[in-house]
Every structure is written in C-alpha cells, then in structure tokens.
Amino acid sequence: MVTHGIIARRETLDKRRAKTSEVWETSEVFRRRRGKTIGVGWCFSWWFAQGAMGITIANGDVWYTLWLAALGCTGAVRKFNRRVTGDVHAAQGCGSINDDFHRTREGGTAMSALRPNQFVTHDYAGDLSNDQLLAMLENMMLSRKLDERMWVLNRQGKVPFHISAMGHEACQVGMAFAMRPGYDWLHPYYRDIAFNLALGATPTDLMLPLFGKAEDPSSGGRQMPAHFGNSKLRIVSGSSPVTTQVPQAAGIALAAKLRQLDEVVVTTFGEGSTSQGDFHEGLNWAGIHKLAVIFLCQNNQYAISVPMSKQMAVENVADRGAAYGMPGVIYDGNDVLEAYNVSAEAVARARRGDGPSLLEAKTYRPVPHSSDDDDRSYRSREEVEEWKHKDPIQRFEKILLARGVLTTAMRDEIAARVGAQVDAATEYAMAAAYPKPEDALFPVFGKM
C-alpha cells in the first residue's frame, strides 16, 4: 500500500512539473512581449508556487490549493496585461492605447468616454416629424418661462426658495422625448423642470409645490420645492440628500427585470453628485445585473461653487462608465437634437436588454445655483456671458428657422401660449389652499 502510494504521488508530481514548465514557457512569451510588468507578476506567482512546494511534504491537498492560487495570480496578471495593452478597448472600436485609451491630466490616466458618433447607431432625430420638433421647442420655452416666473416670485418674497433649470432644457427634453411617458420611470433631481413638463406634468403641477399648497402632486405641500414627484407619470419623488436617487433607480430597474418588463429607468444628477458614494454603488449594481437604467449627468461645470477640477481627477464623468461595465458618453447638452440622438440610443439598448449607460450632457447654468446663492463669488461675468451665447433655446430656434419648420410668427404664437399657461398656473397656485395642520402626519401614519 505504501509503495502504491509513493508511485501515485510521483506520477502526480511529474504531471505538476510538466504543468510548471508549460506555465513558465507561457509567462516567458508574455514577459518578452510586455516587459517588466508581466515579469513582476510572474515573479510573484512563481514565488507563491515555490512556497507552496515547501508545504507539499506536509499535505498534498494544501499543495494543490496553493498551486491553484499561484496559477490564478498568473492568470489575473495576464488578463490585466491584455486590458492595459488595449485589446479590450480596441474590441470596443474606441481607438488604440496611444491615442484614445488613456487621457492624462496632471499625471493621472483614465478610460476615455465615447462621443456621440461612437455610440449612436441611427439618426433618431432625423425621424422626428415637424410637429415633434415644434413640441420639443414649446416644452423648452414653457420650462424657461415658468422658471423665470419662479425667480420673480422668489424675489418678490412670495415663495421661499427656487432652484433653476435654465440652460438645462435641451438635455432634459431630449431625454424625455426618447422615453415612453407613464411607462418608463424618471427618478429626477432638483433641476428637472423641463424634464417633468416634457413627460406630461403641467405648469400648475410644478407651481403648487413652490407655494407648498395641499394639491401639490409631489407631496401634498409637505416637501420643499423642486422635489418632483408624480405617481401617474412614474416620476419618483427624491430625497433632499443628493445622489440618493441613483441606487434607488438601480433598484427600480432590478424590480422591472425580475418582473420581466421592458421598462426603462432614467435618473439624473449633477456632476457634484458623482463625488458621493451612492453614485458609485448605483452604477456598480446596475453594471453587475445589466439593468435597464440610464444615468444622466447634467454637467453644468459647478457643484454649487466648486469647479470640476476640484471634484474629480478625470476629465469627464462619463470616463468612469467603463469601470462599471457600461458605455460612458459625453455630448453637447445644449443641443437638443444631439441630446435626443444619444438618449434614444441609450433607451433602445436598455429596452432590448443590453444594460445601463452613463450619459454626460455638457451644459451650463447662466444663473446662480439657487435663489440663496451668489455666483459672483466663484465665476466671472465674462464666463457667464460667453455661455449665454450658447443658450439651448436660441440654438434650437435658429435650426428650426433655417429648416423652415418654424417661422417668426409661429415662435411668437408659442411664446404667447406658454405665457398664458404660466399666468394661469401662478394664479391657481396662489389661490389654492394650504395643507390642514391636522393632516401634517398623513399619510405617514394614517388618519388619527
């Protein structure tokens, strides 16, 4: 029995020595190809294996376990090597390691985000009818007019707080028009005035919470302004702490997947929110489970007063997409047609089961962060004026005028129509009743 055991052990060791030679030869090929990086990885792995051999005398099973660990280390290094040499990136059609794969800023490197022409597979905007194009413009103009009125009401002391969507209208409307209102989900953030309107909310729906009135569809007058919510439109009311909507949106998408529904979830946030842990947790979860959720970052260059360079070490928020197993795309957030193209592609891939996307709309807010902010303390008037010339509504008007879709008379007619809507919403909200004191705890605790 002892003799048979020794013979069996020798045969096993011979096989393992052969395997050692094979791995050594393989590592030599990679070492010559990649230089010192793989050499370091192999040395660690070989050292691990040598240590494992010393334990062979005591227990053959322990030897086998540690040998597998050493092989795993080698495999991990080889897999890493393939990634850093651009094989994975090249497979995505995004360029070579020497041009697009790495971007350096102050000594750092990052996976580069995609541009619209690398992501969009069809000219979705080209399929829009004239009526749809005009509806886009009217939604943007309605948002701006409502926004301006809210600022006036705040300055008159009639409402306590306002946070603006000015400058963000194009990226919001572009995404909203790519969705199925009332079927897909929106988990918004505080600037999404145009987004809400484009999905079917009325100016009155948004004016009521500004005054804290009982008919407020978001919370019945219990929540502060800009905490949008509408159950009929599947707009989920957010929390005051920024970025909490991101992991929650991933949860909604997971629920839809478990129920085998093709609903798409969109959540929005500013670039400042990406410094929060919720952002990374939400993207990680969505990437792991390949969820039908779109993360739309409306990057207006400032997290209140903090510029992007103080928020992140990468050039673009969307550079982070690849780290979570999803495409990251940057685009002009002041171009509603480009926003629609990118959004429609992201919605289409999400609906067919291809997983999440991280979109970054580059835009700018020409007004302070909120009614409580003085933006003169952190940015110049020249910078603001420069961006005012890139106003998304003016840009879209010029495009439609040039195409003959819009005339000056039509534009004036739209302006008069949205003005009347905002006037009516203001009057209604001002006259509406406040919540009753005895209803303060309802519906959290039910009727007493």
Residue, then its C-alpha position, 0 to 999 in steps of 0.5 A: m500500500v505504501t509503495h502504491g502510494i509513493i508511485a501515485r504521488r510521483e506520477t502526480l508530481d511529474k504531471r505538476r512539473a510538466k504543468t510548471s514548465e508549460v506555465w513558465e514557457t507561457s509567462e516567458v512569451f508574455r514577459r518578452r512581449r510586455g516587459k517588466t510588468i508581466g515579469v513582476g507578476w510572474c515573479f510573484s506567482w512563481w514565488f507563491a508556487q515555490g512556497a507552496m512546494g515547501i508545504t507539499i511534504a506536509n499535505g498534498d491537498v494544501w499543495y494543490t490549493l496553493w498551486l491553484a492560487a499561484l496559477g490564478c495570480t498568473g492568470a489575473v496578471r495576464k488578463f490585466n496585461r491584455r486590458v492595459t495593452g488595449d485589446v479590450h478597448a480596441a474590441q470596443g472600436c474606441g481607438s488604440i492605447n496611444d491615442d484614445f485609451h488613456r487621457t492624462r491630466e496632471g499625471g493621472t490616466a483614465m478610460s476615455a468616454l465615447r462621443p456621440n458618433q461612437f455610440v449612436t447607431h441611427d439618426y433618431a432625430g432625423d425621424l422626428s416629424n415637424d410637429q415633434l420638433l415644434a413640441m420639443l421647442e414649446n416644452m423648452m420655452l414653457s420650462r424657461k418661462l415658468d422658471e423665470r416666473m419662479w425667480v420673480l416670485n422668489r424675489q418678490g418674497k412670495v415663495p421661499f426658495h427656487i432652484s433653476a433649470m435654465g440652460h438645462e432644457a435641451c438635455q432634459v427634453g431630449m431625454a424625455f422625448a426618447m422615453r415612453p411617458g407613464y411607462d418608463w420611470l424618471h427618478p429626477y433631481y432638483r433641476d428637472i423642470a423641463f424634464n417633468l413638463a416634457l413627460g406630461a406634468t403641467p405648469t400648475d403641477l410644478m407651481l403648487p409645490l413652490f407655494g407648498k399648497a395641499e394639491d401639490p402632486s409631489s407631496g401634498g405641500r409637505q416637501m420643499p420645492a423642486h422635489f418632483g414627484n408624480s405617481k401617474l407619470r412614474i416620476v419618483s419623488g427624491s430625497s433632499p440628500v443628493t445622489t440618493q436617487v441613483p441606487q434607488a433607480a438601480g433598484i427600480a430597474l432590478a424590480a422591472k427585470l425580475r418582473q420581466l418588463d421592458e421598462v426603462v429607468v432614467t435618473t439624473f444628477g449633477e456632476g457634484s453628485t458623482s463625488q458621493g458614494d451612492f453614485h458609485e454603488g448605483l452604477n456598480w449594481a446596475g453594471i453587475h445585473k445589466l439593468a435597464v437604467i440610464f444615468l444622466c449627468q447634467n454637467n453644468q461645470y459647478a457643484i454649487s461653487v466648486p469647479m470640476s477640477k476640484q471634484m474629480a481627477v478625470e476629465n469627464v464623468a462619463d470616463r468612469g462608465a467603463a469601470y462599471g461595465m457600461p458605455g460612458v458618453i459625453y455630448d453637447g447638452n445644449d443641443v437638443l437634437e444631439a441630446y435626443n440622438v444619444s438618449a434614444e440610443a441609450v433607451a433602445r439598448a436598455r429596452r432590448g436588454d443590453g444594460p445601463s449607460l452613463l450619459e454626460a450632457k455638457t451644459y451650463r447654468p447662466v444663473p446662480h445655483s439657487s435663489d440663496d446663492d451668489d455666483r459672483s463669488y466663484r465665476s466671472r461675468e465674462e464666463v457667464e456671458e460667453w455661455k449665454h451665447k450658447d443658450p439651448i433655446q436660441r440654438f434650437e430656434k435658429i435650426l428650426l428657422a433655417r429648416g423652415v419648420l418654424t417661422t417668426a410668427m409661429r415662435d411668437e404664437i408659442a411664446a404667447r401660449v406658454g405665457a398664458q399657461v404660466d399666468a394661469a398656473t401662478e394664479y391657481a397656485m396662489a389661490a389654492a389652499y394650504p395643507k390642514p395642520e391636522d393632516a401634517l402626519f398623513p399619510v405617514f401614519g394614517k388618519m388619527 
